[in-house]
Amino acid sequence: MDSLSVEELSCPVCCEIFKAPVLLSCSHSFCKECLQQFWRTTKTQECPVCRRRSSRDDPPCNLVLKNLCESLLKKRKERHSSESEELCSLHSEKLKLFCLEDKQPVCLVCRDSQKHVNHTFRPIGFCHKDIRLTALKSLQGKVKDKTNIVRDTKKKLTENRCKSNQTPIHKHIVTLFFLAIQLIFPVSVGTAIYTFYGSAPVDCVSSAPVILDPNTAHPDLVLSDDLTSLRWSEYSQPLPDNPERFDIYRCVLGSEGFNSGTHCWDVEVKESSSWGLGVTTASNLRKGEDFFNTDVCGVQYRLYKWSGFTVKQKLERVRVRLDYDRGTVLFSDPVTNTHLHTYTATFTDTVFPFFHSYSHVRMLLFNS
């Protein structure tokens, strides 16, 4: 029976073990839901394999195939329970190997698939101890870093309470002054004045690092273990399609949103051939193609489907400076100290950093 698990007992449409299989007059079988979905999409009642038309709207259940599938699943469940071994979520096979490139357990069918071509594998038993030790060391390092960040941030917040003497009216006057400078003077002069006067004291700017949120990352994006870099991959990862995840644009958000204060971070893009970055609101849609239509303040390089501000020259780094209270997002080149673009808005929603990549070379995030 196991020899039938992948081929004879798999639906030609979804490539998984049959669920409620139905039989067409041409002798081909499909999951009932898969067939109905195919007919709704094509608007014709034909076989997805041989294209022969079916005269029945509701094909009969293939009882023999249904019993075989249920028997196989029951047998595997019992075997899994007795052996206490995990099964592959895609193929219901034992996870006997560990992929060193993807750092995840795989079954024998996964090993032979297109996704794992030229990958290196080890027996999962030999890797288990090393993986736990490596993960433990990584987590200990992250806990130490987070503890230091919390301590330093608490110290600076205490200092800021003592040094802060700007009233809301004063902040409003300064914002209007910057806007007037940009309108009256040439771009080069306005940039120089804004760079000098617009930079808040160092201890007024948040120094917390930007950490990527893996739950929002498009399946084609590969994030580093420390969640501070990303790169595009031509092979999609098998990630859950949760509501906050991007499904069209190759984007990912920062893990922390901002609803007050000034925040600044740098992104290294010198090796990236196509990128975009900036901030967006928490309520902006991530599913479908409407993400860049509203609530996005960003710059891009060679992303032709995005109508935002385009950077024409190749850069090494881009600095993003968000002043939530003043409603400004300033982009600059920190290497040459050149102003790129400034957005002005009235923020009422929490905003998150976002990053967009269509390059195999990774983008790196830094504290500025």
C-alpha positions as CSV (number, residue, x, y, z in Angstrom):
1,M,0.0,0.0,0.0
2,D,2.9,2.4,0.7
3,S,3.9,2.1,-2.9
4,L,0.6,3.8,-3.9
5,S,1.0,6.7,-1.5
6,V,2.5,9.2,-3.8
7,E,1.3,8.3,-7.3
8,E,-1.9,6.2,-7.4
9,L,-3.4,7.7,-4.3
10,S,-2.5,11.3,-5.2
11,C,-4.9,13.8,-6.8
12,P,-3.6,15.1,-10.2
13,V,-4.7,18.6,-9.3
14,C,-3.5,19.2,-5.7
15,C,-0.8,16.4,-5.8
16,E,-1.9,15.3,-2.3
17,I,-3.6,12.1,-1.0
18,F,-7.2,12.1,-2.2
19,K,-9.9,13.7,0.0
20,A,-13.4,12.6,-0.9
21,P,-12.4,11.2,-4.4
22,V,-14.9,11.3,-7.2
23,L,-14.9,9.3,-10.4
24,L,-15.5,10.7,-13.9
25,S,-16.7,8.7,-16.9
26,C,-13.2,8.8,-18.4
27,S,-12.0,6.8,-15.4
28,H,-9.9,9.6,-13.9
29,S,-10.4,10.5,-10.2
30,F,-10.0,13.8,-8.3
31,C,-10.7,15.3,-4.9
32,K,-14.3,16.5,-5.0
33,E,-13.3,20.0,-4.0
34,C,-10.4,20.1,-6.5
35,L,-12.6,19.1,-9.4
36,Q,-15.3,21.6,-8.5
37,Q,-12.8,24.4,-8.1
38,F,-11.3,23.5,-11.6
39,W,-14.7,23.6,-13.2
40,R,-15.5,27.0,-11.6
41,T,-12.3,28.4,-12.9
42,T,-12.5,27.0,-16.4
43,K,-16.3,27.3,-16.6
44,T,-16.4,24.0,-18.5
45,Q,-17.2,20.5,-17.1
46,E,-14.2,18.7,-18.5
47,C,-11.6,16.3,-17.1
48,P,-8.5,18.2,-15.9
49,V,-6.3,15.4,-17.3
50,C,-7.8,14.3,-20.7
51,R,-10.2,17.2,-21.2
52,R,-13.1,14.9,-21.9
53,R,-16.4,16.6,-21.0
54,S,-18.5,15.2,-18.1
55,S,-22.2,15.0,-18.4
56,R,-22.7,14.9,-14.6
57,D,-22.6,18.0,-12.4
58,D,-22.0,15.8,-9.3
59,P,-19.8,12.8,-10.2
60,P,-20.1,9.7,-8.0
61,C,-17.7,9.0,-5.1
62,N,-14.9,6.5,-5.9
63,L,-15.5,4.3,-2.9
64,V,-12.6,1.9,-3.6
65,L,-10.1,4.8,-3.8
66,K,-11.7,6.5,-0.8
67,N,-11.3,3.3,1.3
68,L,-7.7,2.9,0.2
69,C,-6.8,6.4,1.1
70,E,-8.4,6.2,4.5
71,S,-6.7,2.9,5.2
72,L,-3.3,4.3,4.3
73,L,-3.7,7.4,6.4
74,K,-4.9,5.4,9.4
75,K,-2.0,3.0,9.0
76,R,0.5,5.8,8.9
77,K,-1.1,7.6,11.8
78,E,-0.8,4.4,13.9
79,R,2.8,3.8,12.8
80,H,3.6,7.5,13.5
81,S,2.0,7.2,17.0
82,S,3.9,4.0,17.8
83,E,7.3,5.2,16.6
84,S,6.9,8.8,17.8
85,E,8.3,10.1,14.6
86,E,7.3,13.3,12.8
87,L,6.0,13.1,9.2
88,C,6.5,15.5,6.4
89,S,3.5,17.9,6.1
90,L,3.8,17.8,2.3
91,H,4.2,14.0,1.6
92,S,3.3,12.3,4.9
93,E,6.7,10.5,4.8
94,K,9.2,10.2,7.7
95,L,11.6,13.1,8.2
96,K,14.8,11.1,7.9
97,L,17.1,13.7,6.6
98,F,18.2,17.3,7.5
99,C,18.9,19.8,4.7
100,L,22.0,21.9,5.6
101,E,21.1,24.7,3.2
102,D,17.5,25.2,4.4
103,K,18.2,24.1,8.0
104,Q,15.1,22.0,8.2
105,P,14.2,18.3,8.3
106,V,13.0,16.7,5.1
107,C,11.7,13.4,3.8
108,L,13.1,11.3,1.0
109,V,10.5,12.7,-1.5
110,C,11.6,16.3,-0.5
111,R,15.2,15.3,-1.1
112,D,14.5,14.4,-4.7
113,S,12.3,17.4,-5.4
114,Q,13.3,20.5,-7.5
115,K,13.4,22.7,-4.4
116,H,16.4,20.8,-2.9
117,V,18.5,20.3,-6.1
118,N,22.2,20.4,-5.2
119,H,21.5,20.6,-1.5
120,T,23.5,18.7,1.1
121,F,21.8,16.3,3.5
122,R,22.7,14.5,6.7
123,P,20.8,11.8,8.7
124,I,18.6,13.7,11.1
125,G,19.8,11.7,14.1
126,F,23.4,12.9,13.7
127,C,22.4,16.6,13.3
128,H,19.9,16.7,16.2
129,K,22.4,17.3,19.0
130,D,24.5,19.8,17.0
131,I,21.4,21.7,16.0
132,R,20.2,22.1,19.6
133,L,23.6,23.3,20.7
134,T,23.9,25.8,17.9
135,A,20.3,27.1,18.4
136,L,21.0,27.4,22.2
137,K,24.1,29.5,21.6
138,S,22.3,31.7,19.1
139,L,19.4,32.2,21.5
140,Q,21.7,33.0,24.4
141,G,23.5,35.6,22.3
142,K,20.1,37.2,21.2
143,V,18.9,37.3,24.8
144,K,22.2,39.1,25.8
145,D,21.8,41.6,23.0
146,K,18.2,42.3,23.8
147,T,19.0,42.8,27.4
148,N,21.7,45.3,26.6
149,I,19.3,47.2,24.2
150,V,16.6,47.4,26.9
151,R,19.2,48.7,29.5
152,D,20.6,51.3,27.1
153,T,17.2,52.4,25.9
154,K,15.9,52.8,29.5
155,K,19.0,54.9,30.3
156,K,18.5,57.2,27.2
157,L,14.7,57.6,28.0
158,T,15.6,58.7,31.5
159,E,18.1,61.2,30.0
160,N,15.6,62.4,27.4
161,R,13.1,63.3,30.1
162,C,15.6,65.6,31.7
163,K,16.8,67.2,28.4
164,S,13.5,67.5,26.6
165,N,12.4,71.1,26.5
166,Q,10.5,71.3,23.2
167,T,6.8,72.2,23.4
168,P,4.3,70.9,20.8
169,I,4.1,74.5,19.5
170,H,7.8,74.7,19.1
171,K,7.9,71.4,17.2
172,H,5.1,72.6,14.9
173,I,7.0,75.9,14.1
174,V,10.2,73.9,13.3
175,T,8.3,71.6,10.9
176,L,6.8,74.6,9.1
177,F,10.3,76.1,8.9
178,F,11.7,73.0,7.2
179,L,8.8,72.9,4.7
180,A,9.3,76.6,3.8
181,I,13.0,76.1,3.3
182,Q,12.3,73.3,0.8
183,L,9.8,75.4,-1.2
184,I,11.7,78.7,-1.3
185,F,15.4,77.7,-1.8
186,P,17.0,75.5,-4.4
187,V,17.2,71.8,-3.6
188,S,20.9,71.9,-2.8
189,V,20.5,74.8,-0.4
190,G,17.4,73.4,1.2
191,T,19.1,70.1,1.7
192,A,22.1,71.6,3.4
193,I,19.9,73.7,5.8
194,Y,17.7,70.7,6.5
195,T,20.7,68.5,7.2
196,F,22.1,71.0,9.7
197,Y,19.0,72.1,11.5
198,G,16.8,69.1,11.0
199,S,19.0,66.6,12.8
200,A,17.7,66.1,16.3
201,P,20.3,65.6,19.1
202,V,21.6,62.1,19.1
203,D,20.0,61.2,22.4
204,C,16.6,62.1,21.1
205,V,16.7,59.5,18.3
206,S,15.8,55.9,19.0
207,S,18.8,53.6,18.7
208,A,16.8,50.3,18.8
209,P,17.8,48.1,15.8
210,V,15.3,47.2,13.1
211,I,14.5,43.5,13.3
212,L,12.6,41.9,10.5
213,D,9.3,40.2,11.1
214,P,9.4,36.7,9.6
215,N,5.6,36.4,9.8
216,T,5.2,39.1,7.2
217,A,7.9,38.0,4.8
218,H,6.9,36.9,1.3
219,P,7.7,33.2,0.7
220,D,10.3,34.2,-1.9
221,L,12.4,36.1,0.6
222,V,15.1,34.4,2.7
223,L,15.8,36.1,6.0
224,S,19.1,35.7,8.0
225,D,19.1,33.9,11.3
226,D,19.5,37.2,13.2
227,L,16.6,38.8,11.2
228,T,18.8,41.7,10.0
229,S,19.2,40.9,6.3
230,L,17.1,39.6,3.4
231,R,17.6,38.3,-0.1
232,W,15.3,37.1,-2.9
233,S,15.1,33.4,-3.9
234,E,13.6,32.0,-7.0
235,Y,12.3,29.1,-4.9
236,S,9.3,29.8,-2.6
237,Q,9.5,28.6,0.9
238,P,6.6,26.5,2.3
239,L,5.3,29.1,4.8
240,P,1.8,29.4,6.3
241,D,-0.4,31.9,4.4
242,N,-1.2,34.0,7.5
243,P,-3.1,37.3,7.1
244,E,-0.1,39.5,7.8
245,R,2.1,37.9,5.1
246,F,2.8,39.5,1.7
247,D,1.6,37.3,-1.2
248,I,2.3,39.4,-4.3
249,Y,5.1,41.9,-3.6
250,R,8.5,40.5,-2.3
251,C,8.3,42.6,0.9
252,V,8.8,42.2,4.6
253,L,8.1,44.5,7.6
254,G,10.1,45.4,10.6
255,S,9.0,43.6,13.8
256,E,8.5,46.9,15.7
257,G,6.1,49.7,14.8
258,F,6.3,53.3,15.7
259,N,3.6,55.7,16.9
260,S,5.8,58.5,18.3
261,G,9.3,59.9,18.4
262,T,12.2,60.0,16.0
263,H,13.8,56.8,14.6
264,C,16.7,56.3,12.2
265,W,18.2,53.3,10.4
266,D,20.5,52.5,7.5
267,V,20.1,49.8,4.8
268,E,23.1,48.6,2.8
269,V,22.1,48.1,-0.8
270,K,25.4,48.4,-2.7
271,E,25.3,44.8,-4.1
272,S,21.5,44.8,-4.7
273,S,20.3,45.2,-8.2
274,S,16.7,45.9,-7.4
275,W,15.3,47.2,-4.1
276,G,12.8,49.4,-2.3
277,L,12.4,50.5,1.3
278,G,10.6,53.0,3.5
279,V,7.7,53.0,6.0
280,T,4.0,52.0,5.7
281,T,1.0,51.9,8.0
282,A,0.0,48.9,10.1
283,S,-3.4,48.9,8.3
284,N,-2.1,48.9,4.8
285,L,-3.2,45.8,2.8
286,R,-0.4,43.2,2.3
287,K,-2.5,40.7,0.2
288,G,-3.0,41.5,-3.5
289,E,-1.6,44.3,-5.5
290,D,-2.9,47.4,-3.6
291,F,0.0,47.7,-1.1
292,F,1.8,50.5,-2.9
293,N,-1.4,52.4,-3.8
294,T,-1.8,54.0,-0.4
295,D,0.0,54.7,2.9
296,V,3.6,54.1,1.7
297,C,6.5,56.5,2.1
298,G,9.5,55.0,0.3
299,V,12.2,55.1,-2.3
300,Q,13.1,52.4,-4.9
301,Y,15.7,51.4,-7.4
302,R,14.7,49.6,-10.6
303,L,11.3,48.4,-9.3
304,Y,9.2,49.2,-12.3
305,K,5.8,48.2,-10.9
306,W,6.1,50.8,-8.1
307,S,5.4,54.4,-8.9
308,G,7.1,55.8,-5.7
309,F,10.2,58.0,-5.7
310,T,12.9,56.5,-7.9
311,V,16.6,56.6,-7.1
312,K,18.4,56.8,-10.5
313,Q,22.0,56.3,-9.3
314,K,23.3,53.1,-7.7
315,L,23.9,53.6,-3.9
316,E,25.9,51.9,-1.2
317,R,23.6,52.8,1.7
318,V,20.2,54.5,2.3
319,R,19.4,56.2,5.5
320,V,15.7,56.4,6.6
321,R,14.8,59.0,9.2
322,L,11.3,58.9,10.6
323,D,10.0,61.7,12.7
324,Y,6.5,60.5,13.6
325,D,5.5,63.6,15.6
326,R,6.5,66.1,12.8
327,G,5.1,63.8,10.1
328,T,8.2,63.5,8.0
329,V,10.1,60.6,6.5
330,L,13.6,61.7,5.1
331,F,15.7,59.5,2.9
332,S,19.4,60.3,2.3
333,D,22.7,58.8,1.2
334,P,24.9,58.7,4.3
335,V,28.0,57.9,2.3
336,T,27.9,61.3,0.4
337,N,25.6,63.1,2.9
338,T,23.1,63.7,0.0
339,H,19.4,64.3,0.5
340,L,17.3,61.9,-1.7
341,H,13.7,62.7,-0.9
342,T,11.4,63.8,2.0
343,Y,7.7,62.8,2.5
344,T,5.4,64.8,4.7
345,A,2.3,63.2,6.2
346,T,0.0,63.3,9.2
347,F,0.4,60.0,10.9
348,T,-2.5,58.6,12.9
349,D,-1.7,54.9,12.6
350,T,1.3,52.9,13.7
351,V,4.0,52.8,11.0
352,F,6.4,50.0,10.3
353,P,9.6,49.9,8.3
354,F,9.3,47.8,5.1
355,F,11.8,46.3,2.7
356,H,11.3,45.1,-0.9
357,S,13.9,43.0,-2.7
358,Y,14.2,41.4,-6.2
359,S,17.9,40.6,-5.9
360,H,19.8,37.4,-5.0
361,V,22.2,39.6,-3.1
362,R,21.1,40.4,0.5
363,M,20.1,43.8,1.9
364,L,21.7,44.5,5.3
365,L,20.1,46.6,8.1
366,F,22.2,48.8,10.4
367,N,21.7,51.2,13.3
368,S,22.6,54.7,12.1
